[in-house]
Amino acid sequence: MHKDAAHAGQAIYTPLTLALYDQAVLGVSCRGLWRCPSHELLANYQRHIRPDHLDVGVGTGYFLDKVSFSGRAPRIALMDLNPDSLSACAKRIRRYQPVTHQCNVLEPVTFPGERFGSLGMNLLLHCLPGEMSDKACALDNLLPLMNPGATVFGATLLQGGVERSVMAKGLMALYNAKGVFNNAGDSLAGLRHELECRLDTVSVKAVGCMGGLVERCGSLILFRLSADRIQQKRLPLGAFLRSCQRSVIVTARAVYVAVFFFFG
Ligand SMILES: C[S@@+](CC[C@H](N)C(=O)[O-])C[C@H]1O[C@@H](n2cnc3c(N)ncnc32)[C@H](O)[C@@H]1O
């Protein structure tokens, strides 16, 4: 059952949807729906990536392309269940000559070669089926590939313990019904618990409904929750009209994202 669910979590990524992904997901959804603009995610990459990096659940490779490395050319390995994601990402960062490996991270991963100093798992966990404890098997499978003291980082969309707008709740329910997301039981407390079971130092900060994670095998992380609250107050006419205009724009963007997922 989990095999089918794992398949559903990656099946949406085709050459066509990958061509739209950066704009629709990293542009519109991250800022407008999940309240975590992609520059926050890029900053997380920039802060924690090391020159010997393993990226898992790679998508289009947007962040690997934008991040900068100082010093020697980095050694980068890419892992993903979906061959289209793997080839789109590898093509985008071909200047680094990445090694690719197709695998399901919920199953044991064998990877010959040197270990890594950083592991990126960005926007992956909410695609994986099961409870947070099932998803954490991905860490059990990947941590043996890491050097002592390595950093693990990324972000995932949560439902529990974070503030979500009505629109975010609706879209998440829709994506869960389609099997694109599997985060109905994902909470900040659950994420923190699974990380703390496996890592010495864990730092998690919630931005909108995104739970970022950073862990070091040897030292660890922080938790910060900055909720996105909607203020209920009387607005003068000008502000009311501007608010209506914003709602129309957000709705149009949500429809665009929904169309992307349903018909892409
Ligand atoms: C939402 S995209 C994230 C892309 C990228 N990391 C980013 O931050 O934009 C999720 C990626 O995880 C991959 N994926 C989903 N389930 C997987 C699994 N069980 N094992 C490996 N990769 C998986 C998908 O194919 C897709 O490339």
PDBQT file of the ligand as one rigid body, heavy atoms in Angstrom, charges set to zero:
ROOT
HETATM    1  C1  LIG A 301       7.704  19.063  -4.194  1.00  0.00    +0.000 C 
HETATM    2  S1  LIG A 301       9.055  18.372  -5.081  1.00  0.00    +0.000 S 
HETATM    3  C2  LIG A 301      10.381  19.172  -4.243  1.00  0.00    +0.000 C 
HETATM    4  C3  LIG A 301      11.424  19.669  -5.205  1.00  0.00    +0.000 C 
HETATM    5  C4  LIG A 301      12.597  20.430  -4.651  1.00  0.00    +0.000 C 
HETATM    6  N1  LIG A 301      13.260  19.770  -3.558  1.00  0.00    +0.000 N 
HETATM    7  C5  LIG A 301      12.211  21.831  -4.256  1.00  0.00    +0.000 C 
HETATM    8  O1  LIG A 301      12.481  22.206  -3.121  1.00  0.00    +0.000 OA
HETATM    9  O2  LIG A 301      11.678  22.562  -5.086  1.00  0.00    +0.000 OA
HETATM   10  C6  LIG A 301       9.136  16.753  -4.408  1.00  0.00    +0.000 C 
HETATM   11  C7  LIG A 301      10.152  15.847  -5.083  1.00  0.00    +0.000 C 
HETATM   12  O3  LIG A 301      10.252  14.648  -4.292  1.00  0.00    +0.000 OA
HETATM   13  C8  LIG A 301      10.239  13.521  -5.142  1.00  0.00    +0.000 C 
HETATM   14  N2  LIG A 301       9.709  12.368  -4.387  1.00  0.00    +0.000 N 
HETATM   15  C9  LIG A 301       8.429  12.188  -3.967  1.00  0.00    +0.000 A 
HETATM   16  N3  LIG A 301       8.317  11.029  -3.309  1.00  0.00    +0.000 NA
HETATM   17  C10 LIG A 301       9.562  10.451  -3.306  1.00  0.00    +0.000 A 
HETATM   18  C11 LIG A 301      10.099   9.232  -2.772  1.00  0.00    +0.000 A 
HETATM   19  N4  LIG A 301       9.321   8.364  -2.118  1.00  0.00    +0.000 N 
HETATM   20  N5  LIG A 301      11.421   8.980  -2.937  1.00  0.00    +0.000 NA
HETATM   21  C12 LIG A 301      12.209   9.858  -3.617  1.00  0.00    +0.000 A 
HETATM   22  N6  LIG A 301      11.768  11.021  -4.140  1.00  0.00    +0.000 NA
HETATM   23  C13 LIG A 301      10.456  11.311  -3.998  1.00  0.00    +0.000 A 
HETATM   24  C14 LIG A 301       9.373  13.944  -6.330  1.00  0.00    +0.000 C 
HETATM   25  O4  LIG A 301       9.612  13.172  -7.474  1.00  0.00    +0.000 OA
HETATM   26  C15 LIG A 301       9.787  15.409  -6.491  1.00  0.00    +0.000 C 
HETATM   27  O5  LIG A 301      10.901  15.531  -7.351  1.00  0.00    +0.000 OA
ENDROOT
TORSDOF 0
